[in-house]
Structure formats: structure tokens, C-alpha cells
Amino acid sequence: MPYPEKRDQLTVADASVHLDELLRTDEVLSDAQLTDSGSRGDERLRVGVRFGRPLLYPVEEADLPPALRRRSAPAGARWLGALFAFDLDPAPDGYRYGGAGFTVDLGAAGATAVMVHASAEQLGVLADGIASPLGDRAARTAPASLLGRLRSRDDRPPAWTTGAQSPRFGWRYRDRRGTPLLPRTYGVHAVLEVPAGQRELTGAFEAALDLTGTVRRRVSTTERIPFSVPLPGADPARAAAVRLCMAADIVGYSSHSPAVAARLQHDLVRILAQGRSAAGVTAGQVAPQPQGDGQFTVLPVGLDEAEAVPRLVHGIAGALAARNAAADLRMRLRVALHRGLVREADNGWVGRAATAVHRLLDSEPLRDAVRLHPAADYVLGVPDVLYADVVSTIDDPPPAAFRPVTVDIPAKGFRERGWIYVPGAAA
């Protein structure tokens, strides 16, 4: 099963970027900043890196090399193929990437990397076919867009690996010849052994980059990036439960050029992620659904809404204000929250709250609030039940600043009382 090399490229100052390899927003786990901790003030270097969501797929014992099959594994242990992806921002002016390192730490839960692959060829996925049972399993189950990142390329020096047979493992790239430029997109692979009964894989990412310019500089993650993903075959809590739903979209998005729209999408994903983080929701607990100019997210079961809702609102407001203070083009948002019994189905979430939150987001009262208050960076809509149970019990945003509305959409058979909050506006 051959995997043709990707040809679409964009040459930039620091690397050759394969356009069809860049992570989509729904594939991104976290957008982080790597910093030069050894410098001070204006000399501090900052580089953005996006960590992809780990992709896991089942591996059978027969897929493993003979040496691993003969190895004594813990009773009931299972094996998983694991694909990890990373994207770098362009190198700062005057620098290029001379080295890159990515580390995965699975902690003390008992999972171990029994194999760490440096390339697709080592895995057994060759340009002209498949060379191993493990490579065949990977090619049949893993997306080509991610598996293709492991392919050997002229613009990427070969990786060397660390940490096989341990829970902490990684990959290192270094431009030893001084001529090729390190690229901005990376994909790596490992085979994991996980204990019997384990239902999710948890761990953290780390990254470090060497930049070459007039002087050599090194940037790294200041905090580890946590992740948590359900194991293949484990039931990821798809049973119906009462959850908080959030929908948001960008005001005036359709009037922008594709380049501007892409940047707005990127900023929206980051702002909403920061809002969730402020509410104590980690990236591994949610799977936001991208919707072009908007995003829909079902938050995890068991949130203390009296704590989470105000922190969520203030987290979004703060991230949006910081973004607008630093950007030439202002961004405004409509945001809606709802709560109810929902469950995850084969193509998304189902339940009245999952539908009602979009009805509220797209309602005329919320759109009118945007038009009537142009100075507000965002407007927020909540249903009557959430106002009564949560908003009325908190101090900030103040309950008195919300005004009641009725969302009436006869064509959809929808009618519901709600409340609208416009920051800075009188009730």
C-alpha cells in the first residue's frame, strides 16, 4: 500500500512547509508558547508550537516483531499504536531551526513505550509498499495525513529516539550538516503497552527547540502540556448525562478575506481554549466541534457550575480583550451557554441542550445586542434555567446586568425564555 510523497509546498524563510500536513484546528490539543528562559526583557524569544491530539489505534500481538512477542508482558496488557503530531510557528526573524526535540511522559500509570520509531520506514511503511505486519496495521488504521508526517524527506534530518521500554520517551532532530533547514511539521510514532483495565491514556508533552542565528538560542516549554484520551474500544462515557454546552461564533466573519478569516479562526480556537482552561477544564476533557466561524463544545460531567460559569466567561473576556489590544483587526463574539441532558452519538452530540444553545446563539435578541452595543467585545446569552440556577447566585457577572428576552423561532418549533449579558451596558 504505497504512500505517495506530498508535493504541495510553501517556501518560507525558515522551512519548507507541506500545506496539507498542517494540523487542522480540530486536531490541535494545545497551542503553546516556547520561551528562552535564559534571556531577559526585550531579548526574550518566543516561538509557538501546536501539539496535536494523540491518535491511538489497536495493535495485535501478531503485529509485533518476534522479539517483542517473546517478551514477558504483564497479564492482560494490550498494545496500541500511537501517533503524535507537532507544528511549529515560523522561526523568529534572523533565526532558523537547528534542532528540535519532543518528549512524551506517560507518568506513573503503568503505560510504557515498548517501541519508539524514528521514521515511517522503520515502522514498515515504505514509499513503494508495506514491509512489516505493524506497518500494515498502521497503514490500514491511521490517517494518511498523520502517518505521512513520518516519511523521510530531504528537508528533515533523520530523528534519533530516546526512552524505549520506559514511560518517558521522545524524538530528537538536529541539522548536523548545516545545510538543510528543519521543517515546521513533525509526526512521530510509538507502540505502547498499557495495563489491563486501563480506559484512558494520560500524560504530558514537552518540547525544546534550538535556534541558529548570530548566536544560538534554545527555547522550551515552561509548563508541560497535559493530555488524556480514551483508549480504543473503551467506552468514552457516551451515556446520556446533564452537561453544560457552549457555542460561540465570530461577528462579521463572512466579510473578511480568506487570509483574515483563517487568522480569526485560529484566534477563536485559542480564546475559547483559554476560557475553558480558566474554568478548570483541560484540553483532554473536551473535543470541540469546529464550525468555521464558530465552535461548539460540550463540557465534562460534574462541573461546579457556580465556579465554572463565571470563570469561563471571564476567561474568554480576558483572552479576547488581550487579543484585541494587540491586533490591528478587532474581533467580536457571540457566546451562548445552555445546560441539559445530552449524549454523544455517531456524528456528534444529541439532546435538546445541544440544539437549544445554537438557537440562542443565532437568535435575533442576541444579534440585536451585538448591533446595539458596538463597544462590547462580546455578548452572552443563557437560558432561563441556567440564569435561575447559576447566574442569580453569583456576583460577577452581576445578575442585575442580564436582561430577559424571549427566543421565538416558529419555523423550528422553538420558544424559550433567556437572558442576555452585554459587558459594560446598563441592564
N, C-alpha and C positions, 0 to 999 in steps of 0.2 A: 504494500500500500504506500506508494510514493507520496512524499510531501514536497511539492514544488516550492522553491525559494520565493519569498515575497519580493516584488520588484518595485512597487510604488515607494518612492523615497522623496524626502525633502532635505536638501543640504542646508545646514545651519552652521553657525560659526564653530560650534564645539563638537558636532557629531553628525552622523547620517541617521536620520530618524525614519523608521519604517512606519508610514502613516497608518496602515491597517493593523499595526501592533499596539498602538496606544490604547491604554485601558479606557473602556467606557465608564461613564460616571457610575453606572450600577455595578461595575466590577470593583470599584475602589472601596477599600476598607477604611483608609485614613489618609488624609493629606497633611503631611508633617513638614516641619522646618528643621533642617540640619544646620548647626551653627558651629563657628570656630570659637571654642571656649577659651582659647589661649590669647585672643585679641581683645582689645578694649575699644569702646566708643564707636566712632565712625568707621573704624577699621574692621569691625566685626563682619565676617562673611556669613551670608545666609543662602541656603540652597533648598529648594522644595523637592520633596520626594513623595510619590504616591505609592502606598502599599496596597496591593490587590488582595481581595478576599481569597483565602486559601481554598483551593479546589481539591476535593478528595474523591477518590474512586476505589472500589474494592479490588483487591489483588488476591488471587487464589494461590495456595501453596505450590501448585504445579507451575505457576508463572515464575517462581523464584529460581535463581541459579542453584545448581546442585549443592554447593557449599552451604547455602542458607537453609535448604531443605533438610540437610543433615544436622543442622544446629538444633540444640535442645531449646525449644521455645516454651514459655510458661503455658500451663494448661488453659485452653480456651482462648488463647491470644489470636488476634486476627491481624491481617496485613492490609495496608492502604497505600495506594499511590497518592502522592501529594505534590501539587503544582503550586508554586508561589511566583508572583509577578511583581515587578517594581518599575516605576517610571521616574526619571529624573527631570527636573527643570533644566533649561539651558544653563551652561556654566556662566558665572558672573563675567562681566567684561574684563578682558585681559587674562583670563584663565581658561584652561581646558582640563577635562577629567583625565587624570593619570592613573587612578586606581579606584576601585570600588569594592566594598565588602558588605555582605548581607548575612545576618545571623538570625536563626530561629531557635528559640528556647522554649521547650515544652514543659519546663518546670519539673515538679516532683510527682506528677500524677501517674507516672509509670510508663508513659509512651516513650519509645526510643526510635531513632532513625537507624535502621539496620543497613541501609544503603543510601549513599548520597552521590548523585550523578552530576558530573561536570558538563555533560552535553547530551543532546538527543542521540548522537551516535553511540555514546557509552550506554545509554538506555536501550539501544537497539532499534531506533527509528532512523533509518538511513535515507539519503536523498532518492535512492532507487529501489527502496523496499524495506521490509522488516527483517531484522536479524536475530530476534530473540522472542520467546514467549511473553516476557514482560513488556517489550516494545510493542508487540501486537496488542496486548491488553490496553496499554496506554493509548495507542492509535485508535482503538475502537471505542474508547470511552471518554477521552479527554478532548476538549475543543481544539481544533487545529490552530486557532488564533493564539492559544496559550502554549500548546506543545511546540508550535513553530518558533517561539522565542528561544528555545534551547538549541536551535540549529546553529552549526558553526558558520561564521560569517567572516569575511575579510576585515571588517571594521571592528571586530571584537576579539581580543586575545583570549586564548582558552582559559577556563577557570580552573583553579585547584580547590579542592574541597577539604573541609575540616569536620571533625566530630562524628564520624561514622561510628555506630554502636554506642551512641550516647544520646541523651535528650537535648543536648545543645550542639548545633551543627550549623555549617554555613558554607559560603562560597566567596572566593576572592578573585578579583580580576586586576591585573596590573599590566600597563603598557611597558613591557620590558625593552622593546626595540626602539621606542621613542618616536616612531613614525605614525602608526595607525592611531586614530582618535577613538577613545572609548565611546560607545553609543549611549543613548539615554534610556533605552528599553532593555529589560532583563527578564528572563524566566529561568526558574531553577526547579529541580525535581528531586524527591527523596522517596524511599519506601519506608513506611513507618510500621512498627509493631506496637499494637495497643492492647492493654489488658482486657480480659473478659469482663463483660458488663459495662464497659465504658461507653457512654452515649454521646459524648461530645469531645472534641479536641480543643484544648485551651493552651495558650502560650503567648509569646510576645515576640515582636520583631525588633531588630536593631539594624542600623546602617551607618557606615562611615565612608567618606569619600576623600581622596587625595586630589588636590587641585594644583596644576602646574602653571606657573606664570613667571613673573620676575623673581618670586620666591615661592617655595612650596608651602601650601596650606592644607590643613586637614579639618574637615567638618564632620560632625556626627550627631546622632540623635541624643538630645538631652534627657529624654524620658523614653522608656520602652513603649512600643505600640502594642497593646493587648489585642488578642483575638479569641473568639470562641465560635466554633462551627459544629453543627451536628454531624455525627458520623453517618456515612451511607447506610441505609437500612434501618437507622434508628428513627423512631417517631419523633419529629421535632415539635412536639406539643401542638399538633394540629387540631386538637379538640376545641370545641367552642368555649369561649371564656369572655368575660367582660373586660374590655381593653379600651384604652384611650387612643383615638385616631387623630392624626394631624394631616392637614392638606395645606399647601401653600403654592402660590404662583406669583410670577413677576408682572407687575403692572406695565402695560405698554410694550410688551415684549415683541409683538409682531411688527412694530415699526422700525426695528433695528436691522442692520445688515447681518449676514451670516457670521462674520467675524466677531462682531459685537455680541450677537446672540450667544455664540459659543462661550465667550468670556462671562456673560451674565449667568449662563447655566453653571459654569464652574464655580462662580461665587455663591450662587444659590445653594449648591450642594454643601459647600464649606460652611456657610452661615447656619444652615439648618443642623448640620452635624455639631457645630459649636453650641447651638441651643440645646440639643439633646444631651450633650456632654455636661452642660451646666445643670441639667435636671437629673444627673446621675445615671444616664442611660449610655452604656458603652456601645461601640460600633458593632460588636459581635452579637448584641441582643436584638438588633433590628435589621430588616432588609428593605430599605426604602425603594419604592417603585418610581422610577423616573418617568416624567410626563412632559418632556420638552421644556416648556416654560414653567413647569411646576413639579411637585413631588408629593407623594402620598406615603405615609408611614404609620404602621400600627405599632404602638409602644408595648413593652413587655407587660405581662401579667404581674399584679402585685405592687404596682407603684403606689406610693403615698401621694395621692393627687394634691392634697393641700400643700405639700412641699414641692412636688414635681411641676405643677402647672405654673406657679409664679416664677420658678427658676427657669423653666423652659421659655416663657415669654421674655424675661429679662435677658436670658442668654441670646436669644435671637435678636432682640432690640440692640444689645450691646455690640454684637458682631456686625449687624447691619450698619449701625452708626459708625463704627470704626472703618468699615469698608468704604462708606460714602465720604468720610473725611479724607481718605487717601486716594480716591478715584476721581477722574475727570467727569465720568458719567454717573449720575445718581441712580440708585436702584430703589424701587419701592415695591412692597409686597402686600398681598392679601393673604391672611392666615386664618384658618378655621380649625377649631377643635370640636370633637364630639366623643361620646362615650356610649358603649353598648355591647351587646353580645355579638361577637364576630368569630369566624373560624377561617383557617386557611384552606382553600380549595386548590384544584389543579392549576388554575390560571389566575390566582390572586385571592384576595380576601372577600368573603361574603358575609352579609349581615346588614341590618338597617343602618347601623352607625357608619359603616364603610361607604354607604351611598349617601346618607344624610350629610356627612361632613363636606362632600362635594357640592351638594345642593346649597349649603350655607356659603361655601366659598364663592360660588358663581352667582349668588343671589343679587337682586337689584339693590337691596338695602346696603350690602357690603360694598358694591360697586359705587353706589351713590356716596358712601362715606369717603371713598378714595377721591372722588371728584370734588366734594365739598370741602375737603381738608388737604389741599395740595402740600402743605408744610409737613404733614405727617409722613414719616418713612414707611409706616405700615399701619394697617387696620386689622383688628382681630374680631372674629365672630365666634360665639359659643352658644350652644343650645340652652334652653331654659333649665333642663335638668342639671347641667354642669354649673350653671350660674348659681342655682339654689344649693347644690351640694358642696361646691368648692369655692367659687368666686365670692360668694356672700360671706364666707368665713375667713378670708384673707385680708391683709391690709394693703398689699401692693401687687398688681394694680388695684386701686381703690374701687370697691363695688359701686360707689356712687358715680363713678366716671363712665359706667356702662349704661347705654340707653336701650330700652326694649324695642324690638321690631317683630314683625311677622313675615316669615318667608312663605310665600304662597305661589306655588307653581302648578296650576290646574292641569296642564298638559302632562305632568309627571305624577299627578295624584298626590302631590306633596304639600303639606301645610304644617308649619311648626313655628312656635314662638322662640325667639332667640334674643341675644344681647350683643351689642356692638361696642367695642372699645377703640377709641381713637386717642393715642397718646398726645397730651398737651391740649386737648379740646375740652370745653365745658360739657357737662352732662346734659 
